[in-house]
Amino acid sequence: MSANTKSLKLRIKSVDSTLHLTKAMGLVASSKIRKANIAMQTGRQYEAAVQSVVDLLTSALDYRSSPFMREYQGGKTKLIVIAGDRGLAGGYNANVFRAVRDFGDAEIIPIGKRACERYGADIISSEKFYAADAFKLAQQLCSQFAAGEFDRLGIVTTNYISMMTQTPEIKWVLPLKKNNDTKTTAAIFEPDERVILDIAVPEYLSGIIVACVRESFASEVAARRMAMDSAGKNAQQMIDNLQLEYNRARQGAITQEITEIVAGAGN
Amino acid sequence: MNTYKLIISTPDGNPFDSEAVMLCVRGIEGELAVMAGHVPFITAVKAGDCKVILPDETEKTATIGGGILTVQNDKTTLLCSDFKWN
Protein backbone atom coordinates (compact mmCIF):
# COMPACT_ATOMS: atom_id res chain seq x y z
CA MET A 1 0.00 0.00 0.00
CA SER A 2 1.16 3.47 -0.72
CA ALA A 3 2.62 5.90 1.78
CA ASN A 4 -0.56 7.96 1.52
CA THR A 5 -2.78 5.26 3.05
CA LYS A 6 -0.25 4.64 5.75
CA SER A 7 -0.17 8.26 6.86
CA LEU A 8 -3.98 8.37 6.75
CA LYS A 9 -4.14 5.33 8.98
CA LEU A 10 -1.80 6.96 11.46
CA ARG A 11 -3.92 10.08 11.55
CA ILE A 12 -7.09 8.07 12.11
CA LYS A 13 -5.39 6.34 15.01
CA SER A 14 -4.32 9.60 16.61
CA VAL A 15 -7.75 11.20 16.25
CA ASP A 16 -9.26 8.04 17.69
CA SER A 17 -7.14 8.32 20.80
CA THR A 18 -8.25 11.95 21.16
CA LEU A 19 -11.83 10.75 20.90
CA HIS A 20 -11.20 8.29 23.74
CA LEU A 21 -9.74 11.07 25.85
CA THR A 22 -12.64 13.45 25.31
CA LYS A 23 -15.11 10.67 26.04
CA ALA A 24 -13.36 9.80 29.29
CA MET A 25 -13.19 13.44 30.40
CA GLY A 26 -16.84 13.94 29.47
CA LEU A 27 -17.80 10.92 31.56
CA VAL A 28 -15.80 12.11 34.56
CA ALA A 29 -17.47 15.52 34.27
CA SER A 30 -20.95 13.96 34.03
CA SER A 31 -20.36 11.88 37.13
CA LYS A 32 -19.35 15.00 39.08
CA ILE A 33 -22.25 17.15 37.92
CA ARG A 34 -24.87 15.80 40.31
CA LYS A 35 -22.71 16.18 43.39
CA ALA A 36 -21.54 19.63 42.30
CA ASN A 37 -25.14 20.72 41.81
CA ILE A 38 -26.21 19.56 45.26
CA ALA A 39 -23.22 21.32 46.84
CA MET A 40 -24.12 24.45 44.90
CA GLN A 41 -27.71 24.36 46.19
CA THR A 42 -26.65 24.02 49.83
CA GLY A 43 -24.10 26.79 49.38
CA ARG A 44 -26.77 29.06 47.92
CA GLN A 45 -29.16 28.28 50.76
CA TYR A 46 -26.58 29.25 53.35
CA GLU A 47 -25.66 32.36 51.42
CA ALA A 48 -29.31 33.43 51.29
CA ALA A 49 -29.70 32.82 55.03
CA VAL A 50 -26.62 34.87 55.92
CA GLN A 51 -27.61 37.55 53.46
CA SER A 52 -30.99 37.97 55.15
CA VAL A 53 -29.33 38.37 58.56
CA VAL A 54 -26.88 40.95 57.23
CA ASP A 55 -29.72 42.79 55.46
CA LEU A 56 -31.59 42.88 58.75
CA LEU A 57 -28.55 44.21 60.57
CA THR A 58 -27.63 46.84 57.98
CA SER A 59 -31.18 48.14 57.73
CA ALA A 60 -31.97 48.03 61.44
CA LEU A 61 -30.14 51.14 62.50
CA ASP A 62 -27.63 53.63 61.35
CA TYR A 63 -24.58 51.56 60.76
CA ARG A 64 -22.51 54.23 59.15
CA SER A 65 -20.25 53.87 62.14
CA SER A 66 -19.30 50.34 61.22
CA PRO A 67 -16.02 50.00 59.30
CA PHE A 68 -17.70 47.50 56.99
CA MET A 69 -20.21 50.05 55.76
CA ARG A 70 -17.98 52.95 54.80
CA GLU A 71 -18.71 54.02 51.25
CA TYR A 72 -16.37 53.17 48.42
CA GLN A 73 -14.82 56.32 47.02
CA GLY A 74 -12.00 54.93 44.97
CA GLY A 75 -8.97 53.26 46.45
CA LYS A 76 -7.45 49.82 46.57
CA THR A 77 -9.44 46.94 45.17
CA LYS A 78 -9.06 43.30 46.09
CA LEU A 79 -10.47 40.55 43.93
CA ILE A 80 -11.02 36.92 44.75
CA VAL A 81 -10.70 35.15 41.41
CA ILE A 82 -12.28 31.72 41.21
CA ALA A 83 -11.25 29.59 38.23
CA GLY A 84 -11.00 25.88 37.60
CA ASP A 85 -8.40 23.30 38.56
CA ARG A 86 -7.97 22.02 35.02
CA GLY A 87 -8.22 23.22 31.47
CA LEU A 88 -10.22 21.66 28.65
CA ALA A 89 -13.44 23.26 29.81
CA GLY A 90 -14.26 25.40 26.81
CA GLY A 91 -14.01 29.10 27.52
CA TYR A 92 -14.58 28.70 31.27
CA ASN A 93 -11.16 29.78 32.55
CA ALA A 94 -10.58 32.30 29.75
CA ASN A 95 -13.90 34.05 30.47
CA VAL A 96 -12.99 34.48 34.12
CA PHE A 97 -9.57 35.90 33.31
CA ARG A 98 -11.09 38.24 30.75
CA ALA A 99 -13.41 39.65 33.41
CA VAL A 100 -10.40 40.28 35.68
CA ARG A 101 -8.51 42.16 32.96
CA ASP A 102 -10.58 45.32 33.51
CA PHE A 103 -9.08 45.68 36.99
CA GLY A 104 -5.40 45.84 36.22
CA ASP A 105 -4.36 47.41 39.49
CA ALA A 106 -6.39 45.15 41.77
CA GLU A 107 -4.74 42.79 44.20
CA ILE A 108 -5.78 39.26 43.36
CA ILE A 109 -6.49 36.29 45.60
CA PRO A 110 -6.77 33.29 43.30
CA ILE A 111 -8.72 30.12 44.04
CA GLY A 112 -8.37 27.16 41.67
CA LYS A 113 -5.14 25.75 40.27
CA ARG A 114 -5.42 27.54 36.93
CA ALA A 115 -5.91 30.92 38.58
CA CYS A 116 -3.07 30.28 41.04
CA GLU A 117 -0.71 29.41 38.21
CA ARG A 118 -1.72 32.51 36.30
CA TYR A 119 -1.38 34.95 39.19
CA GLY A 120 1.58 33.22 40.75
CA ALA A 121 0.30 32.19 44.14
CA ASP A 122 0.32 29.02 46.23
CA ILE A 123 -1.93 26.41 44.72
CA ILE A 124 -5.44 26.28 46.20
CA SER A 125 -7.76 23.75 44.64
CA SER A 126 -11.27 24.93 43.84
CA GLU A 127 -12.63 21.40 43.88
CA LYS A 128 -11.41 20.73 47.41
CA PHE A 129 -12.15 24.12 48.93
CA TYR A 130 -13.99 23.63 52.19
CA ALA A 131 -16.05 25.88 54.42
CA ALA A 132 -13.24 26.01 57.00
CA ASP A 133 -10.80 27.37 54.38
CA ALA A 134 -13.34 29.98 53.37
CA PHE A 135 -13.89 31.02 56.97
CA LYS A 136 -10.17 31.46 57.56
CA LEU A 137 -9.85 33.56 54.41
CA ALA A 138 -12.94 35.59 55.29
CA GLN A 139 -11.66 36.41 58.78
CA GLN A 140 -8.31 37.50 57.41
CA LEU A 141 -9.95 39.68 54.76
CA CYS A 142 -12.37 41.22 57.25
CA SER A 143 -9.64 42.27 59.65
CA GLN A 144 -7.64 43.74 56.74
CA PHE A 145 -10.71 45.59 55.49
CA ALA A 146 -11.53 46.93 58.93
CA ALA A 147 -7.93 48.14 59.26
CA GLY A 148 -8.32 50.02 55.97
CA GLU A 149 -5.75 47.99 54.03
CA PHE A 150 -8.09 47.92 51.05
CA ASP A 151 -11.34 49.66 50.15
CA ARG A 152 -13.32 47.29 48.02
CA LEU A 153 -13.65 43.53 47.77
CA GLY A 154 -15.07 41.71 44.79
CA ILE A 155 -15.42 38.08 43.81
CA VAL A 156 -14.96 37.07 40.20
CA THR A 157 -17.07 33.98 39.80
CA THR A 158 -19.06 32.13 37.19
CA ASN A 159 -22.81 32.20 37.29
CA TYR A 160 -24.39 28.82 36.69
CA ILE A 161 -27.49 29.51 34.66
CA SER A 162 -28.05 26.10 33.13
CA MET A 163 -26.13 23.11 31.85
CA MET A 164 -25.63 25.00 28.60
CA THR A 165 -24.86 28.54 29.79
CA GLN A 166 -22.51 29.88 32.42
CA THR A 167 -21.52 33.52 32.56
CA PRO A 168 -18.67 35.19 34.45
CA GLU A 169 -19.71 37.78 37.00
CA ILE A 170 -18.13 40.18 39.48
CA LYS A 171 -19.87 40.34 42.85
CA TRP A 172 -18.95 43.27 45.06
CA VAL A 173 -19.23 42.14 48.66
CA LEU A 174 -17.42 44.73 50.78
CA PRO A 175 -18.24 47.41 51.79
CA LEU A 176 -21.72 46.26 52.72
CA LYS A 177 -24.59 47.99 51.04
CA LYS A 178 -27.68 49.02 52.88
CA ASN A 179 -30.62 47.10 51.54
CA ASN A 180 -33.57 49.45 51.50
CA ASP A 181 -36.11 46.76 50.68
CA THR A 182 -35.77 45.02 54.01
CA LYS A 183 -38.36 46.16 56.47
CA THR A 184 -36.86 47.15 59.74
CA THR A 185 -37.99 44.92 62.53
CA ALA A 186 -37.99 46.00 66.09
CA ALA A 187 -35.68 43.20 67.11
CA ILE A 188 -33.61 43.05 70.27
CA PHE A 189 -29.90 42.89 69.64
CA GLU A 190 -27.68 41.31 72.23
CA PRO A 191 -25.27 42.87 73.16
CA ASP A 192 -25.62 45.52 70.42
CA GLU A 193 -25.86 45.84 66.65
CA ARG A 194 -22.26 46.78 66.07
CA VAL A 195 -20.82 43.75 67.88
CA ILE A 196 -23.17 41.38 66.08
CA LEU A 197 -22.36 42.92 62.72
CA ASP A 198 -18.65 42.50 63.40
CA ILE A 199 -19.27 38.82 64.11
CA ALA A 200 -21.72 38.40 61.26
CA VAL A 201 -19.55 39.90 58.52
CA PRO A 202 -16.86 37.14 58.45
CA GLU A 203 -19.67 34.58 58.55
CA TYR A 204 -21.39 36.38 55.68
CA LEU A 205 -18.23 36.66 53.65
CA SER A 206 -17.31 33.02 54.11
CA GLY A 207 -20.87 32.03 53.16
CA ILE A 208 -20.58 34.00 49.94
CA ILE A 209 -17.11 32.66 49.14
CA VAL A 210 -18.24 29.06 49.67
CA ALA A 211 -21.34 29.58 47.55
CA CYS A 212 -19.31 31.19 44.76
CA VAL A 213 -16.63 28.49 44.75
CA ARG A 214 -19.26 25.80 44.55
CA GLU A 215 -21.22 27.56 41.85
CA SER A 216 -18.00 28.04 39.88
CA PHE A 217 -17.14 24.39 40.26
CA ALA A 218 -20.56 23.34 39.04
CA SER A 219 -20.10 25.70 36.08
CA GLU A 220 -16.67 24.27 35.37
CA VAL A 221 -17.96 20.72 35.31
CA ALA A 222 -20.90 21.66 33.12
CA ALA A 223 -18.66 23.66 30.77
CA ARG A 224 -16.26 20.75 30.54
CA ARG A 225 -19.04 18.34 29.72
CA MET A 226 -20.32 20.55 26.94
CA ALA A 227 -16.82 21.15 25.60
CA MET A 228 -16.01 17.44 25.65
CA ASP A 229 -19.31 16.62 23.98
CA SER A 230 -18.60 18.90 21.05
CA ALA A 231 -14.93 17.89 20.91
CA GLY A 232 -16.04 14.25 20.75
CA LYS A 233 -18.45 15.05 17.94
CA ASN A 234 -15.75 16.88 16.01
CA ALA A 235 -13.31 14.01 16.47
CA GLN A 236 -15.89 11.52 15.26
CA GLN A 237 -16.57 13.62 12.19
CA MET A 238 -12.87 13.91 11.50
CA ILE A 239 -12.47 10.15 11.77
CA ASP A 240 -15.38 9.64 9.34
CA ASN A 241 -13.81 11.99 6.80
CA LEU A 242 -10.38 10.42 7.14
CA GLN A 243 -11.84 6.93 6.89
CA LEU A 244 -13.56 7.90 3.65
CA GLU A 245 -10.33 9.30 2.28
CA TYR A 246 -8.46 6.20 3.40
CA ASN A 247 -10.97 3.87 1.72
CA ARG A 248 -10.73 5.86 -1.50
CA ALA A 249 -6.93 5.74 -1.45
CA ARG A 250 -6.99 2.03 -0.69
CA GLN A 251 -9.48 1.32 -3.49
CA GLY A 252 -7.43 3.50 -5.82
CA ALA A 253 -4.31 1.50 -5.05
CA ILE A 254 -6.14 -1.81 -5.65
CA THR A 255 -7.60 -0.57 -8.96
CA GLN A 256 -4.20 0.59 -10.05
CA GLU A 257 -2.65 -2.76 -9.16
CA ILE A 258 -5.30 -4.66 -11.13
CA THR A 259 -4.85 -2.37 -14.10
CA GLU A 260 -1.13 -3.01 -13.96
CA ILE A 261 -1.58 -6.79 -13.74
CA VAL A 262 -4.13 -6.83 -16.57
CA ALA A 263 -1.87 -4.63 -18.67
CA GLY A 264 1.07 -6.93 -17.91
CA ALA A 265 -0.94 -10.11 -18.77
CA GLY A 266 -2.10 -8.56 -22.05
CA ASN A 267 1.47 -8.22 -23.29
CA MET B 1 -46.61 22.05 73.71
CA ASN B 2 -46.20 25.07 71.42
CA THR B 3 -43.69 24.63 68.65
CA TYR B 4 -41.95 26.96 66.22
CA LYS B 5 -40.05 26.58 62.99
CA LEU B 6 -36.34 26.16 63.59
CA ILE B 7 -33.76 26.17 60.82
CA ILE B 8 -30.15 25.32 61.54
CA SER B 9 -28.05 26.26 58.55
CA THR B 10 -24.40 25.52 57.76
CA PRO B 11 -22.41 25.90 54.54
CA ASP B 12 -22.79 22.14 54.05
CA GLY B 13 -26.56 22.12 54.20
CA ASN B 14 -29.30 22.39 56.77
CA PRO B 15 -28.87 19.73 59.45
CA PHE B 16 -32.21 20.72 60.98
CA ASP B 17 -35.23 22.25 59.33
CA SER B 18 -38.51 21.51 61.10
CA GLU B 19 -40.65 22.24 64.15
CA ALA B 20 -39.02 22.39 67.59
CA VAL B 21 -40.13 23.14 71.13
CA MET B 22 -36.93 24.59 72.51
CA LEU B 23 -33.40 25.48 71.44
CA CYS B 24 -30.63 26.03 74.01
CA VAL B 25 -27.34 27.61 72.97
CA ARG B 26 -24.51 29.59 74.52
CA GLY B 27 -25.09 33.18 73.53
CA ILE B 28 -22.35 35.78 73.66
CA GLU B 29 -23.79 37.09 76.94
CA GLY B 30 -24.66 33.76 78.51
CA GLU B 31 -26.75 30.67 77.94
CA LEU B 32 -30.16 31.15 76.47
CA ALA B 33 -33.14 29.14 75.35
CA VAL B 34 -35.67 29.98 72.67
CA MET B 35 -39.26 28.76 72.92
CA ALA B 36 -42.32 29.47 70.80
CA GLY B 37 -43.45 33.11 70.87
CA HIS B 38 -40.04 34.58 71.65
CA VAL B 39 -39.69 38.26 70.73
CA PRO B 40 -37.64 39.05 67.59
CA PHE B 41 -34.07 38.80 68.72
CA ILE B 42 -30.57 38.59 67.23
CA THR B 43 -27.45 37.50 69.02
CA ALA B 44 -24.08 35.92 68.37
CA VAL B 45 -23.58 32.35 69.51
CA LYS B 46 -20.39 30.96 70.99
CA ALA B 47 -18.90 27.61 70.10
CA GLY B 48 -20.08 24.88 72.43
CA ASP B 49 -22.99 22.57 73.07
CA CYS B 50 -26.44 23.10 71.66
CA LYS B 51 -29.66 21.36 72.63
CA VAL B 52 -32.86 21.00 70.63
CA ILE B 53 -36.08 19.67 72.13
CA LEU B 54 -38.36 18.14 69.52
CA PRO B 55 -42.19 18.15 69.60
CA ASP B 56 -42.20 14.53 70.83
CA GLU B 57 -40.10 15.73 73.79
CA THR B 58 -36.96 13.92 72.75
CA GLU B 59 -33.79 15.84 73.28
CA LYS B 60 -31.03 16.12 70.69
CA THR B 61 -27.64 17.57 71.47
CA ALA B 62 -25.01 18.85 69.10
CA THR B 63 -21.68 20.63 69.08
CA ILE B 64 -21.56 23.88 67.17
CA GLY B 65 -18.94 26.33 66.02
CA GLY B 66 -19.70 30.00 66.53
CA GLY B 67 -22.58 31.56 64.68
CA ILE B 68 -25.56 33.86 64.73
CA LEU B 69 -29.03 33.23 66.08
CA THR B 70 -31.94 35.14 64.60
CA VAL B 71 -35.38 34.87 66.12
CA GLN B 72 -38.11 36.23 63.88
CA ASN B 73 -41.85 36.02 64.26
CA ASP B 74 -42.30 33.25 61.73
CA LYS B 75 -39.05 31.34 62.12
CA THR B 76 -35.83 30.99 64.07
CA THR B 77 -32.57 30.59 62.23
CA LEU B 78 -29.28 29.43 63.69
CA LEU B 79 -26.41 30.08 61.30
CA CYS B 80 -23.18 28.36 62.18
CA SER B 81 -19.99 27.51 60.42
CA ASP B 82 -19.85 24.08 62.00
CA PHE B 83 -22.54 21.78 63.34
CA LYS B 84 -22.45 18.16 64.43
CA TRP B 85 -25.07 16.07 66.19
CA ASN B 86 -23.71 14.17 69.17
HADDOCK unambig.tbl for C-alpha pairs under 7 A between the chains (distance, minus, plus):
assign (segid A and resid 42 and name CA) (segid B and resid 11 and name CA) 6.61 0.50 0.50
assign (segid A and resid 42 and name CA) (segid B and resid 12 and name CA) 6.02 0.50 0.50
assign (segid A and resid 42 and name CA) (segid B and resid 13 and name CA) 4.76 0.50 0.50
assign (segid A and resid 43 and name CA) (segid B and resid 11 and name CA) 5.50 0.50 0.50
assign (segid A and resid 43 and name CA) (segid B and resid 12 and name CA) 6.72 0.50 0.50
assign (segid A and resid 46 and name CA) (segid B and resid 9 and name CA) 6.17 0.50 0.50
assign (segid A and resid 46 and name CA) (segid B and resid 10 and name CA) 6.17 0.50 0.50
assign (segid A and resid 46 and name CA) (segid B and resid 11 and name CA) 5.47 0.50 0.50
assign (segid A and resid 131 and name CA) (segid B and resid 11 and name CA) 6.36 0.50 0.50
assign (segid A and resid 187 and name CA) (segid B and resid 40 and name CA) 4.61 0.50 0.50
assign (segid A and resid 187 and name CA) (segid B and resid 41 and name CA) 4.95 0.50 0.50
assign (segid A and resid 187 and name CA) (segid B and resid 42 and name CA) 6.88 0.50 0.50
assign (segid A and resid 188 and name CA) (segid B and resid 40 and name CA) 6.27 0.50 0.50
assign (segid A and resid 188 and name CA) (segid B and resid 41 and name CA) 4.55 0.50 0.50
assign (segid A and resid 188 and name CA) (segid B and resid 42 and name CA) 6.19 0.50 0.50
assign (segid A and resid 189 and name CA) (segid B and resid 41 and name CA) 5.92 0.50 0.50
assign (segid A and resid 189 and name CA) (segid B and resid 42 and name CA) 4.97 0.50 0.50
assign (segid A and resid 189 and name CA) (segid B and resid 43 and name CA) 5.95 0.50 0.50
assign (segid A and resid 190 and name CA) (segid B and resid 42 and name CA) 6.38 0.50 0.50
assign (segid A and resid 190 and name CA) (segid B and resid 43 and name CA) 5.00 0.50 0.50
assign (segid A and resid 196 and name CA) (segid B and resid 43 and name CA) 6.48 0.50 0.50
assign (segid A and resid 196 and name CA) (segid B and resid 44 and name CA) 5.99 0.50 0.50
assign (segid A and resid 200 and name CA) (segid B and resid 68 and name CA) 6.89 0.50 0.50
assign (segid A and resid 207 and name CA) (segid B and resid 11 and name CA) 6.47 0.50 0.50
